[in-house]
Amino acid sequence: MSSANIEVIERMYDAWNSGDVPALLDVCDAEVEVRPALGPMLSATVYYGHEGVAAWYTETYEPWAELRAEPQRYVDAGERTVVVVELHARVAGGQVDVDAEIAHVVTVRGGRIARLEGYEDPDAALHAVGMA
């Protein structure tokens, strides 16, 4: 797990959290593949390329007034990095908060995010990369 890869991953989360979709696209490879894990409907969807990333952001953020993904821990998994993420979301009106711990398995190639696989449970992400 190189510091350059961590920097790329951190730029992705910074762009996501600030709502800067152009910066999010800039950090992703043109042929990126995203498999999110934010519930049964989104986890069944696979997003491809920059158009897919933009759709993923829009569809994920749509029901929330606030949505933040804060990396808590990085785990070296060879060519991939497991990122344990604290997810905080709030619906419009601020009456319902959702806090969850999820994980992403991220592959960085050529200084860009090439693949992101989401898991609703960090242990499942670790298992997916052979570390559980």
N, CA, C and O atoms as CSV, one atom per row, in Angstrom:
chain,resi,resn,atom,element,x,y,z
A,1,MET,N,N,0.865,-1.171,0.000
A,1,MET,CA,C,0.000,0.000,0.000
A,1,MET,C,C,0.906,1.225,0.000
A,1,MET,O,O,1.539,1.541,1.008
A,2,SER,N,N,0.960,1.892,-1.104
A,2,SER,CA,C,1.855,3.037,-1.200
A,2,SER,C,C,1.175,4.313,-0.704
A,2,SER,O,O,-0.050,4.431,-0.709
A,3,SER,N,N,1.995,5.249,-0.283
A,3,SER,CA,C,1.442,6.534,0.161
A,3,SER,C,C,0.777,7.255,-1.011
A,3,SER,O,O,-0.178,8.005,-0.810
A,4,ALA,N,N,1.268,7.037,-2.230
A,4,ALA,CA,C,0.637,7.645,-3.406
A,4,ALA,C,C,-0.783,7.104,-3.595
A,4,ALA,O,O,-1.696,7.860,-3.928
A,5,ASN,N,N,-0.972,5.794,-3.381
A,5,ASN,CA,C,-2.316,5.222,-3.502
A,5,ASN,C,C,-3.240,5.769,-2.425
A,5,ASN,O,O,-4.403,6.066,-2.701
A,6,ILE,N,N,-2.738,5.904,-1.201
A,6,ILE,CA,C,-3.549,6.456,-0.115
A,6,ILE,C,C,-3.953,7.887,-0.454
A,6,ILE,O,O,-5.086,8.292,-0.196
A,7,GLU,N,N,-3.034,8.645,-1.029
A,7,GLU,CA,C,-3.351,10.022,-1.411
A,7,GLU,C,C,-4.477,10.057,-2.444
A,7,GLU,O,O,-5.379,10.888,-2.344
A,8,VAL,N,N,-4.434,9.172,-3.426
A,8,VAL,CA,C,-5.490,9.093,-4.446
A,8,VAL,C,C,-6.821,8.745,-3.784
A,8,VAL,O,O,-7.848,9.355,-4.083
A,9,ILE,N,N,-6.800,7.769,-2.891
A,9,ILE,CA,C,-8.026,7.347,-2.210
A,9,ILE,C,C,-8.573,8.487,-1.354
A,9,ILE,O,O,-9.781,8.724,-1.346
A,10,GLU,N,N,-7.718,9.184,-0.646
A,10,GLU,CA,C,-8.165,10.312,0.173
A,10,GLU,C,C,-8.764,11.424,-0.685
A,10,GLU,O,O,-9.745,12.054,-0.289
A,11,ARG,N,N,-8.176,11.669,-1.859
A,11,ARG,CA,C,-8.739,12.669,-2.773
A,11,ARG,C,C,-10.141,12.264,-3.219
A,11,ARG,O,O,-11.012,13.118,-3.386
A,12,MET,N,N,-10.362,10.948,-3.413
A,12,MET,CA,C,-11.688,10.467,-3.798
A,12,MET,C,C,-12.705,10.790,-2.698
A,12,MET,O,O,-13.775,11.328,-2.981
A,13,TYR,N,N,-12.370,10.461,-1.440
A,13,TYR,CA,C,-13.299,10.732,-0.341
A,13,TYR,C,C,-13.505,12.232,-0.142
A,13,TYR,O,O,-14.621,12.666,0.143
A,14,ASP,N,N,-12.448,13.028,-0.287
A,14,ASP,CA,C,-12.592,14.484,-0.174
A,14,ASP,C,C,-13.559,15.020,-1.228
A,14,ASP,O,O,-14.417,15.849,-0.926
A,15,ALA,N,N,-13.417,14.546,-2.453
A,15,ALA,CA,C,-14.309,14.993,-3.534
A,15,ALA,C,C,-15.740,14.549,-3.255
A,15,ALA,O,O,-16.680,15.328,-3.418
A,16,TRP,N,N,-15.904,13.295,-2.832
A,16,TRP,CA,C,-17.238,12.777,-2.519
A,16,TRP,C,C,-17.900,13.639,-1.437
A,16,TRP,O,O,-19.040,14.076,-1.592
A,17,ASN,N,N,-17.182,13.873,-0.356
A,17,ASN,CA,C,-17.748,14.582,0.791
A,17,ASN,C,C,-18.024,16.048,0.517
A,17,ASN,O,O,-18.911,16.635,1.138
A,18,SER,N,N,-17.288,16.647,-0.395
A,18,SER,CA,C,-17.506,18.065,-0.708
A,18,SER,C,C,-18.502,18.255,-1.854
A,18,SER,O,O,-18.874,19.384,-2.174
A,19,GLY,N,N,-18.932,17.151,-2.469
A,19,GLY,CA,C,-19.881,17.248,-3.579
A,19,GLY,C,C,-19.237,17.702,-4.875
A,19,GLY,O,O,-19.926,18.166,-5.783
A,20,ASP,N,N,-17.929,17.571,-4.966
A,20,ASP,CA,C,-17.183,18.010,-6.143
A,20,ASP,C,C,-17.092,16.851,-7.145
A,20,ASP,O,O,-16.094,16.133,-7.196
A,21,VAL,N,N,-18.148,16.688,-7.931
A,21,VAL,CA,C,-18.205,15.573,-8.881
A,21,VAL,C,C,-17.085,15.661,-9.921
A,21,VAL,O,O,-16.490,14.630,-10.236
A,22,PRO,N,N,-16.765,16.848,-10.475
A,22,PRO,CA,C,-15.633,16.893,-11.413
A,22,PRO,C,C,-14.327,16.385,-10.786
A,22,PRO,O,O,-13.565,15.686,-11.453
A,23,ALA,N,N,-14.057,16.721,-9.526
A,23,ALA,CA,C,-12.843,16.223,-8.858
A,23,ALA,C,C,-12.941,14.721,-8.618
A,23,ALA,O,O,-11.936,14.014,-8.691
A,24,LEU,N,N,-14.147,14.229,-8.333
A,24,LEU,CA,C,-14.358,12.792,-8.165
A,24,LEU,C,C,-14.051,12.057,-9.465
A,24,LEU,O,O,-13.396,11.015,-9.459
A,25,LEU,N,N,-14.527,12.604,-10.571
A,25,LEU,CA,C,-14.262,11.993,-11.878
A,25,LEU,C,C,-12.780,12.054,-12.217
A,25,LEU,O,O,-12.234,11.126,-12.814
A,26,ASP,N,N,-12.135,13.141,-11.839
A,26,ASP,CA,C,-10.720,13.320,-12.142
A,26,ASP,C,C,-9.849,12.269,-11.471
A,26,ASP,O,O,-8.814,11.884,-12.014
A,27,VAL,N,N,-10.255,11.805,-10.302
A,27,VAL,CA,C,-9.453,10.825,-9.574
A,27,VAL,C,C,-9.763,9.389,-10.028
A,27,VAL,O,O,-9.071,8.447,-9.640
A,28,CYS,N,N,-10.801,9.234,-10.847
A,28,CYS,CA,C,-11.200,7.905,-11.323
A,28,CYS,C,C,-10.721,7.660,-12.751
A,28,CYS,O,O,-10.755,8.554,-13.596
A,29,ASP,N,N,-10.281,6.446,-13.000
A,29,ASP,CA,C,-9.923,6.024,-14.345
A,29,ASP,C,C,-11.149,6.127,-15.254
A,29,ASP,O,O,-12.278,5.963,-14.790
A,30,ALA,N,N,-10.939,6.394,-16.528
A,30,ALA,CA,C,-12.056,6.508,-17.469
A,30,ALA,C,C,-12.876,5.222,-17.553
A,30,ALA,O,O,-14.051,5.256,-17.919
A,31,GLU,N,N,-12.256,4.083,-17.213
A,31,GLU,CA,C,-12.956,2.797,-17.274
A,31,GLU,C,C,-13.189,2.214,-15.880
A,31,GLU,O,O,-13.271,0.996,-15.723
A,32,VAL,N,N,-13.296,3.071,-14.878
A,32,VAL,CA,C,-13.501,2.637,-13.503
A,32,VAL,C,C,-14.758,1.776,-13.382
A,32,VAL,O,O,-15.725,1.954,-14.122
A,33,GLU,N,N,-14.720,0.848,-12.439
A,33,GLU,CA,C,-15.874,0.012,-12.123
A,33,GLU,C,C,-16.186,0.200,-10.642
A,33,GLU,O,O,-15.314,0.034,-9.789
A,34,VAL,N,N,-17.446,0.551,-10.343
A,34,VAL,CA,C,-17.876,0.781,-8.966
A,34,VAL,C,C,-19.018,-0.162,-8.643
A,34,VAL,O,O,-20.028,-0.214,-9.345
A,35,ARG,N,N,-18.830,-0.914,-7.552
A,35,ARG,CA,C,-19.870,-1.816,-7.026
A,35,ARG,C,C,-20.161,-1.365,-5.600
A,35,ARG,O,O,-19.526,-1.839,-4.658
A,36,PRO,N,N,-21.121,-0.450,-5.435
A,36,PRO,CA,C,-21.386,0.088,-4.094
A,36,PRO,C,C,-22.119,-0.914,-3.213
A,36,PRO,O,O,-22.621,-1.936,-3.679
A,37,ALA,N,N,-22.162,-0.591,-1.933
A,37,ALA,CA,C,-22.899,-1.426,-0.978
A,37,ALA,C,C,-23.642,-0.526,-0.015
A,37,ALA,O,O,-23.230,-0.349,1.131
A,38,LEU,N,N,-24.713,0.028,-0.476
A,38,LEU,CA,C,-25.525,0.903,0.379
A,38,LEU,C,C,-26.965,0.446,0.358
A,38,LEU,O,O,-27.876,1.264,0.233
A,39,GLY,N,N,-27.177,-0.834,0.475
A,39,GLY,CA,C,-28.522,-1.381,0.469
A,39,GLY,C,C,-28.721,-2.288,-0.717
A,39,GLY,O,O,-27.923,-2.289,-1.654
A,40,PRO,N,N,-29.792,-3.063,-0.677
A,40,PRO,CA,C,-30.018,-4.081,-1.707
A,40,PRO,C,C,-30.109,-3.530,-3.129
A,40,PRO,O,O,-29.619,-4.167,-4.061
A,41,MET,N,N,-30.724,-2.363,-3.317
A,41,MET,CA,C,-30.884,-1.860,-4.682
A,41,MET,C,C,-29.556,-1.381,-5.253
A,41,MET,O,O,-29.191,-1.756,-6.368
A,42,LEU,N,N,-28.834,-0.561,-4.508
A,42,LEU,CA,C,-27.569,-0.034,-5.024
A,42,LEU,C,C,-26.496,-1.106,-5.085
A,42,LEU,O,O,-25.654,-1.080,-5.983
A,43,SER,N,N,-26.505,-2.053,-4.146
A,43,SER,CA,C,-25.449,-3.061,-4.164
A,43,SER,C,C,-25.571,-3.984,-5.370
A,43,SER,O,O,-24.605,-4.656,-5.733
A,44,ALA,N,N,-26.748,-4.026,-5.996
A,44,ALA,CA,C,-26.950,-4.855,-7.185
A,44,ALA,C,C,-26.529,-4.118,-8.455
A,44,ALA,O,O,-26.421,-4.723,-9.521
A,45,THR,N,N,-26.294,-2.820,-8.338
A,45,THR,CA,C,-25.946,-1.997,-9.488
A,45,THR,C,C,-24.432,-1.912,-9.621
A,45,THR,O,O,-23.717,-1.756,-8.632
A,46,VAL,N,N,-23.958,-2.018,-10.852
A,46,VAL,CA,C,-22.545,-1.806,-11.139
A,46,VAL,C,C,-22.454,-0.581,-12.037
A,46,VAL,O,O,-23.158,-0.487,-13.042
A,47,TYR,N,N,-21.596,0.345,-11.677
A,47,TYR,CA,C,-21.423,1.586,-12.430
A,47,TYR,C,C,-20.081,1.540,-13.156
A,47,TYR,O,O,-19.064,1.153,-12.580
A,48,TYR,N,N,-20.092,1.937,-14.421
A,48,TYR,CA,C,-18.887,1.895,-15.243
A,48,TYR,C,C,-18.534,3.277,-15.775
A,48,TYR,O,O,-19.409,4.036,-16.190
A,49,GLY,N,N,-17.258,3.592,-15.759
A,49,GLY,CA,C,-16.758,4.818,-16.369
A,49,GLY,C,C,-17.187,6.071,-15.626
A,49,GLY,O,O,-17.832,6.008,-14.580
A,50,HIS,N,N,-16.815,7.208,-16.191
A,50,HIS,CA,C,-17.127,8.488,-15.558
A,50,HIS,C,C,-18.623,8.745,-15.500
A,50,HIS,O,O,-19.114,9.294,-14.514
A,51,GLU,N,N,-19.358,8.358,-16.543
A,51,GLU,CA,C,-20.817,8.526,-16.498
A,51,GLU,C,C,-21.405,7.703,-15.364
A,51,GLU,O,O,-22.319,8.155,-14.674
A,52,GLY,N,N,-20.895,6.521,-15.171
A,52,GLY,CA,C,-21.360,5.667,-14.090
A,52,GLY,C,C,-21.066,6.252,-12.720
A,52,GLY,O,O,-21.912,6.194,-11.828
A,53,VAL,N,N,-19.875,6.815,-12.542
A,53,VAL,CA,C,-19.514,7.424,-11.261
A,53,VAL,C,C,-20.436,8.602,-10.963
A,53,VAL,O,O,-20.900,8.758,-9.833
A,54,ALA,N,N,-20.701,9.425,-11.964
A,54,ALA,CA,C,-21.613,10.560,-11.765
A,54,ALA,C,C,-23.015,10.068,-11.391
A,54,ALA,O,O,-23.660,10.645,-10.515
A,55,ALA,N,N,-23.483,9.016,-12.043
A,55,ALA,CA,C,-24.799,8.448,-11.716
A,55,ALA,C,C,-24.794,7.863,-10.307
A,55,ALA,O,O,-25.751,8.047,-9.555
A,56,TRP,N,N,-23.718,7.157,-9.948
A,56,TRP,CA,C,-23.595,6.589,-8.604
A,56,TRP,C,C,-23.690,7.686,-7.549
A,56,TRP,O,O,-24.419,7.541,-6.567
A,57,TYR,N,N,-22.958,8.782,-7.744
A,57,TYR,CA,C,-22.993,9.880,-6.784
A,57,TYR,C,C,-24.416,10.437,-6.663
A,57,TYR,O,O,-24.932,10.598,-5.557
A,58,THR,N,N,-25.037,10.726,-7.793
A,58,THR,CA,C,-26.381,11.310,-7.795
A,58,THR,C,C,-27.395,10.387,-7.132
A,58,THR,O,O,-28.178,10.824,-6.289
A,59,GLU,N,N,-27.382,9.127,-7.506
A,59,GLU,CA,C,-28.354,8.169,-6.964
A,59,GLU,C,C,-28.132,7.904,-5.477
A,59,GLU,O,O,-29.091,7.721,-4.728
A,60,THR,N,N,-26.885,7.884,-5.054
A,60,THR,CA,C,-26.589,7.626,-3.652
A,60,THR,C,C,-26.952,8.824,-2.791
A,60,THR,O,O,-27.506,8.666,-1.703
A,61,TYR,N,N,-26.646,10.008,-3.269
A,61,TYR,CA,C,-26.841,11.219,-2.480
A,61,TYR,C,C,-28.295,11.679,-2.469
A,61,TYR,O,O,-28.706,12.379,-1.544
A,62,GLU,N,N,-29.079,11.304,-3.471
A,62,GLU,CA,C,-30.429,11.838,-3.682
A,62,GLU,C,C,-31.326,11.860,-2.435
A,62,GLU,O,O,-31.930,12.898,-2.164
A,63,PRO,N,N,-31.443,10.782,-1.671
A,63,PRO,CA,C,-32.393,10.825,-0.557
A,63,PRO,C,C,-31.882,11.546,0.698
A,63,PRO,O,O,-32.628,11.691,1.666
A,64,TRP,N,N,-30.638,11.992,0.693
A,64,TRP,CA,C,-30.031,12.531,1.898
A,64,TRP,C,C,-29.801,14.032,1.819
A,64,TRP,O,O,-29.455,14.561,0.762
A,65,ALA,N,N,-29.993,14.712,2.939
A,65,ALA,CA,C,-29.625,16.121,3.033
A,65,ALA,C,C,-28.122,16.242,3.281
A,65,ALA,O,O,-27.491,17.230,2.903
A,66,GLU,N,N,-27.568,15.221,3.920
A,66,GLU,CA,C,-26.132,15.180,4.202
A,66,GLU,C,C,-25.675,13.737,4.096
A,66,GLU,O,O,-26.362,12.822,4.551
A,67,LEU,N,N,-24.522,13.542,3.499
A,67,LEU,CA,C,-23.936,12.205,3.390
A,67,LEU,C,C,-22.423,12.347,3.391
A,67,LEU,O,O,-21.845,12.994,2.517
A,68,ARG,N,N,-21.790,11.733,4.385
A,68,ARG,CA,C,-20.334,11.816,4.496
A,68,ARG,C,C,-19.761,10.428,4.678
A,68,ARG,O,O,-20.320,9.600,5.398
A,69,ALA,N,N,-18.645,10.182,4.022
A,69,ALA,CA,C,-17.911,8.924,4.147
A,69,ALA,C,C,-16.511,9.278,4.637
A,69,ALA,O,O,-15.717,9.867,3.904
A,70,GLU,N,N,-16.221,8.914,5.875
A,70,GLU,CA,C,-14.951,9.277,6.494
A,70,GLU,C,C,-14.069,8.039,6.670
A,70,GLU,O,O,-14.400,7.158,7.463
A,71,PRO,N,N,-12.951,7.961,5.943
A,71,PRO,CA,C,-12.035,6.824,6.111
A,71,PRO,C,C,-11.490,6.781,7.539
A,71,PRO,O,O,-11.028,7.788,8.074
A,72,GLN,N,N,-11.556,5.597,8.138
A,72,GLN,CA,C,-11.073,5.408,9.506
A,72,GLN,C,C,-9.777,4.609,9.552
A,72,GLN,O,O,-8.933,4.805,10.426
A,73,ARG,N,N,-9.641,3.697,8.582
A,73,ARG,CA,C,-8.483,2.800,8.614
A,73,ARG,C,C,-8.216,2.279,7.209
A,73,ARG,O,O,-9.144,2.004,6.449
A,74,TYR,N,N,-6.946,2.149,6.876
A,74,TYR,CA,C,-6.513,1.596,5.594
A,74,TYR,C,C,-5.778,0.289,5.870
A,74,TYR,O,O,-4.910,0.222,6.739
A,75,VAL,N,N,-6.141,-0.751,5.114
A,75,VAL,CA,C,-5.507,-2.060,5.284
A,75,VAL,C,C,-4.892,-2.472,3.954
A,75,VAL,O,O,-5.581,-2.544,2.937
A,76,ASP,N,N,-3.604,-2.738,3.970
A,76,ASP,CA,C,-2.882,-3.163,2.777
A,76,ASP,C,C,-3.316,-4.574,2.405
A,76,ASP,O,O,-3.197,-5.503,3.204
A,77,ALA,N,N,-3.822,-4.724,1.180
A,77,ALA,CA,C,-4.259,-6.039,0.682
A,77,ALA,C,C,-3.568,-6.322,-0.643
A,77,ALA,O,O,-4.212,-6.742,-1.605
A,78,GLY,N,N,-2.269,-6.095,-0.697
A,78,GLY,CA,C,-1.515,-6.335,-1.928
A,78,GLY,C,C,-1.798,-5.248,-2.945
A,78,GLY,O,O,-1.472,-4.082,-2.719
A,79,GLU,N,N,-2.402,-5.618,-4.059
A,79,GLU,CA,C,-2.715,-4.641,-5.105
A,79,GLU,C,C,-3.952,-3.818,-4.775
A,79,GLU,O,O,-4.275,-2.864,-5.482
A,80,ARG,N,N,-4.634,-4.184,-3.713
A,80,ARG,CA,C,-5.845,-3.471,-3.317
A,80,ARG,C,C,-5.668,-2.906,-1.904
A,80,ARG,O,O,-4.778,-3.312,-1.156
A,81,THR,N,N,-6.534,-1.966,-1.571
A,81,THR,CA,C,-6.551,-1.379,-0.236
A,81,THR,C,C,-7.960,-1.499,0.311
A,81,THR,O,O,-8.927,-1.107,-0.342
A,82,VAL,N,N,-8.072,-2.046,1.521
A,82,VAL,CA,C,-9.361,-2.076,2.203
A,82,VAL,C,C,-9.453,-0.793,3.025
A,82,VAL,O,O,-8.564,-0.488,3.819
A,83,VAL,N,N,-10.528,-0.052,2.826
A,83,VAL,CA,C,-10.749,1.187,3.564
A,83,VAL,C,C,-11.983,0.992,4.439
A,83,VAL,O,O,-13.090,0.802,3.935
A,84,VAL,N,N,-11.784,1.042,5.738
A,84,VAL,CA,C,-12.906,0.994,6.673
A,84,VAL,C,C,-13.417,2.422,6.808
A,84,VAL,O,O,-12.656,3.342,7.109
A,85,VAL,N,N,-14.722,2.594,6.582
A,85,VAL,CA,C,-15.310,3.918,6.434
A,85,VAL,C,C,-16.443,4.106,7.437
A,85,VAL,O,O,-17.293,3.230,7.600
A,86,GLU,N,N,-16.447,5.247,8.100
A,86,GLU,CA,C,-17.578,5.642,8.935
A,86,GLU,C,C,-18.511,6.462,8.043
A,86,GLU,O,O,-18.132,7.508,7.516
A,87,LEU,N,N,-19.716,5.971,7.890
A,87,LEU,CA,C,-20.707,6.616,7.026
A,87,LEU,C,C,-21.717,7.345,7.900
A,87,LEU,O,O,-22.281,6.764,8.827
A,88,HIS,N,N,-21.941,8.613,7.604
A,88,HIS,CA,C,-22.934,9.409,8.328
A,88,HIS,C,C,-23.883,10.017,7.307
A,88,HIS,O,O,-23.459,10.644,6.336
A,89,ALA,N,N,-25.161,9.823,7.544
A,89,ALA,CA,C,-26.167,10.376,6.634
A,89,ALA,C,C,-27.307,10.982,7.441
A,89,ALA,O,O,-27.615,10.533,8.545
A,90,ARG,N,N,-27.924,12.006,6.872
A,90,ARG,CA,C,-29.056,12.672,7.515
A,90,ARG,C,C,-30.096,12.984,6.443
A,90,ARG,O,O,-29.773,13.504,5.376
A,91,VAL,N,N,-31.342,12.657,6.747
A,91,VAL,CA,C,-32.422,12.969,5.816
A,91,VAL,C,C,-32.766,14.444,5.921
A,91,VAL,O,O,-32.418,15.099,6.904
A,92,ALA,N,N,-33.444,14.964,4.914
A,92,ALA,CA,C,-33.879,16.358,4.933
A,92,ALA,C,C,-34.727,16.599,6.177
A,92,ALA,O,O,-35.534,15.747,6.550
A,93,GLY,N,N,-34.556,17.737,6.815
A,93,GLY,CA,C,-35.272,18.048,8.039
A,93,GLY,C,C,-34.507,17.631,9.274
A,93,GLY,O,O,-34.852,18.045,10.382
A,94,GLY,N,N,-33.470,16.817,9.108
A,94,GLY,CA,C,-32.586,16.458,10.203
A,94,GLY,C,C,-33.188,15.592,11.289
A,94,GLY,O,O,-32.636,15.523,12.387
A,95,GLN,N,N,-34.289,14.937,11.022
A,95,GLN,CA,C,-34.930,14.131,12.050
A,95,GLN,C,C,-34.380,12.710,12.158
A,95,GLN,O,O,-34.555,12.058,13.187
A,96,VAL,N,N,-33.730,12.233,11.125
A,96,VAL,CA,C,-33.219,10.867,11.123
A,96,VAL,C,C,-31.742,10.885,10.742
A,96,VAL,O,O,-31.363,11.405,9.693
A,97,ASP,N,N,-30.931,10.317,11.600
A,97,ASP,CA,C,-29.512,10.167,11.305
A,97,ASP,C,C,-29.212,8.690,11.113
A,97,ASP,O,O,-29.794,7.831,11.776
A,98,VAL,N,N,-28.311,8.413,10.211
A,98,VAL,CA,C,-27.853,7.055,9.986
A,98,VAL,C,C,-26.340,7.068,10.128
A,98,VAL,O,O,-25.646,7.824,9.448
A,99,ASP,N,N,-25.845,6.234,11.008
A,99,ASP,CA,C,-24.402,6.071,11.170
A,99,ASP,C,C,-24.093,4.592,10.993
A,99,ASP,O,O,-24.730,3.737,11.609
A,100,ALA,N,N,-23.121,4.300,10.157
A,100,ALA,CA,C,-22.774,2.909,9.896
A,100,ALA,C,C,-21.295,2.807,9.581
A,100,ALA,O,O,-20.664,3.766,9.136
A,101,GLU,N,N,-20.762,1.632,9.820
A,101,GLU,CA,C,-19.392,1.342,9.425
A,101,GLU,C,C,-19.464,0.402,8.232
A,101,GLU,O,O,-20.035,-0.686,8.316
A,102,ILE,N,N,-18.881,0.831,7.125
A,102,ILE,CA,C,-18.849,0.036,5.906
A,102,ILE,C,C,-17.393,-0.103,5.484
A,102,ILE,O,O,-16.495,0.359,6.189
A,103,ALA,N,N,-17.157,-0.731,4.350
A,103,ALA,CA,C,-15.789,-0.826,3.839
A,103,ALA,C,C,-15.802,-0.783,2.321
A,103,ALA,O,O,-16.764,-1.195,1.673
A,104,HIS,N,N,-14.726,-0.282,1.781
A,104,HIS,CA,C,-14.485,-0.294,0.343
A,104,HIS,C,C,-13.176,-1.030,0.085
A,104,HIS,O,O,-12.199,-0.863,0.814
A,105,VAL,N,N,-13.174,-1.837,-0.952
A,105,VAL,CA,C,-11.942,-2.431,-1.456
A,105,VAL,C,C,-11.609,-1.639,-2.718
A,105,VAL,O,O,-12.349,-1.671,-3.701
A,106,VAL,N,N,-10.491,-0.933,-2.673
A,106,VAL,CA,C,-10.145,0.002,-3.733
A,106,VAL,C,C,-8.886,-0.467,-4.462
A,106,VAL,O,O,-7.894,-0.849,-3.842
A,107,THR,N,N,-8.953,-0.429,-5.788
A,107,THR,CA,C,-7.799,-0.726,-6.625
A,107,THR,C,C,-7.380,0.565,-7.319
A,107,THR,O,O,-8.184,1.203,-7.999
A,108,VAL,N,N,-6.130,0.941,-7.145
A,108,VAL,CA,C,-5.570,2.127,-7.798
A,108,VAL,C,C,-4.578,1.645,-8.847
A,108,VAL,O,O,-3.695,0.836,-8.564
A,109,ARG,N,N,-4.741,2.159,-10.066
A,109,ARG,CA,C,-3.792,1.861,-11.158
A,109,ARG,C,C,-3.470,3.159,-11.880
A,109,ARG,O,O,-4.363,3.940,-12.208
A,110,GLY,N,N,-2.212,3.373,-12.118
A,110,GLY,CA,C,-1.810,4.560,-12.860
A,110,GLY,C,C,-2.232,5.858,-12.190
A,110,GLY,O,O,-2.495,6.851,-12.867
A,111,GLY,N,N,-2.297,5.854,-10.865
A,111,GLY,CA,C,-2.643,7.070,-10.141
A,111,GLY,C,C,-4.117,7.406,-10.131
A,111,GLY,O,O,-4.493,8.524,-9.777
A,112,ARG,N,N,-4.972,6.450,-10.516
A,112,ARG,CA,C,-6.419,6.680,-10.532
A,112,ARG,C,C,-7.145,5.476,-9.937
A,112,ARG,O,O,-6.626,4.360,-9.918
A,113,ILE,N,N,-8.344,5.731,-9.458
A,113,ILE,CA,C,-9.187,4.653,-8.950
A,113,ILE,C,C,-9.651,3.830,-10.142
A,113,ILE,O,O,-10.321,4.353,-11.033
A,114,ALA,N,N,-9.303,2.553,-10.168
A,114,ALA,CA,C,-9.699,1.658,-11.257
A,114,ALA,C,C,-10.915,0.812,-10.881
A,114,ALA,O,O,-11.691,0.409,-11.747
A,115,ARG,N,N,-11.075,0.547,-9.578
A,115,ARG,CA,C,-12.189,-0.288,-9.122
A,115,ARG,C,C,-12.472,0.032,-7.657
A,115,ARG,O,O,-11.557,0.239,-6.860
A,116,LEU,N,N,-13.749,0.068,-7.325
A,116,LEU,CA,C,-14.179,0.230,-5.947
A,116,LEU,C,C,-15.303,-0.759,-5.696
A,116,LEU,O,O,-16.314,-0.763,-6.399
A,117,GLU,N,N,-15.115,-1.602,-4.682
A,117,GLU,CA,C,-16.129,-2.577,-4.301
A,117,GLU,C,C,-16.579,-2.261,-2.888
A,117,GLU,O,O,-15.759,-2.197,-1.972
A,118,GLY,N,N,-17.881,-2.061,-2.705
A,118,GLY,CA,C,-18.407,-1.715,-1.399
A,118,GLY,C,C,-18.916,-2.923,-0.639
A,118,GLY,O,O,-19.432,-3.875,-1.223
A,119,TYR,N,N,-18.761,-2.867,0.673
A,119,TYR,CA,C,-19.231,-3.927,1.565
A,119,TYR,C,C,-19.917,-3.285,2.761
A,119,TYR,O,O,-19.410,-2.318,3.329
A,120,GLU,N,N,-21.062,-3.820,3.140
A,120,GLU,CA,C,-21.797,-3.288,4.282
A,120,GLU,C,C,-21.144,-3.663,5.601
A,120,GLU,O,O,-21.495,-3.113,6.645
A,121,ASP,N,N,-20.191,-4.598,5.564
A,121,ASP,CA,C,-19.509,-5.068,6.767
A,121,ASP,C,C,-18.003,-5.125,6.482
A,121,ASP,O,O,-17.580,-5.802,5.545
A,122,PRO,N,N,-17.193,-4.424,7.279
A,122,PRO,CA,C,-15.744,-4.470,7.044
A,122,PRO,C,C,-15.165,-5.880,7.050
A,122,PRO,O,O,-14.231,-6.161,6.298
A,123,ASP,N,N,-15.700,-6.774,7.885
A,123,ASP,CA,C,-15.188,-8.150,7.896
A,123,ASP,C,C,-15.395,-8.834,6.551
A,123,ASP,O,O,-14.558,-9.624,6.115
A,124,ALA,N,N,-16.519,-8.528,5.889
A,124,ALA,CA,C,-16.776,-9.106,4.568
A,124,ALA,C,C,-15.757,-8.599,3.552
A,124,ALA,O,O,-15.334,-9.350,2.673
A,125,ALA,N,N,-15.362,-7.337,3.665
A,125,ALA,CA,C,-14.345,-6.777,2.764
A,125,ALA,C,C,-13.000,-7.465,2.999
A,125,ALA,O,O,-12.302,-7.818,2.049
A,126,LEU,N,N,-12.651,-7.648,4.249
A,126,LEU,CA,C,-11.398,-8.328,4.565
A,126,LEU,C,C,-11.425,-9.775,4.067
A,126,LEU,O,O,-10.427,-10.278,3.551
A,127,HIS,N,N,-12.551,-10.426,4.222
A,127,HIS,CA,C,-12.701,-11.795,3.720
A,127,HIS,C,C,-12.547,-11.833,2.194
A,127,HIS,O,O,-11.935,-12.753,1.653
A,128,ALA,N,N,-13.100,-10.837,1.510
A,128,ALA,CA,C,-13.051,-10.794,0.047
A,128,ALA,C,C,-11.623,-10.698,-0.480
A,128,ALA,O,O,-11.334,-11.151,-1.587
A,129,VAL,N,N,-10.729,-10.107,0.313
A,129,VAL,CA,C,-9.330,-9.986,-0.125
A,129,VAL,C,C,-8.446,-11.047,0.536
A,129,VAL,O,O,-7.219,-10.978,0.464
A,130,GLY,N,N,-9.087,-12.035,1.184
A,130,GLY,CA,C,-8.341,-13.146,1.781
A,130,GLY,C,C,-7.671,-12.832,3.096
A,130,GLY,O,O,-6.675,-13.467,3.445
A,131,MET,N,N,-8.191,-11.867,3.838
A,131,MET,CA,C,-7.554,-11.478,5.089
A,131,MET,C,C,-8.416,-11.785,6.327
A,131,MET,O,O,-8.117,-11.305,7.420
A,132,ALA,N,N,-9.462,-12.566,6.162
A,132,ALA,CA,C,-10.307,-12.864,7.338
A,132,ALA,C,C,-10.304,-14.341,7.636
A,132,ALA,O,O,-10.954,-14.781,8.584
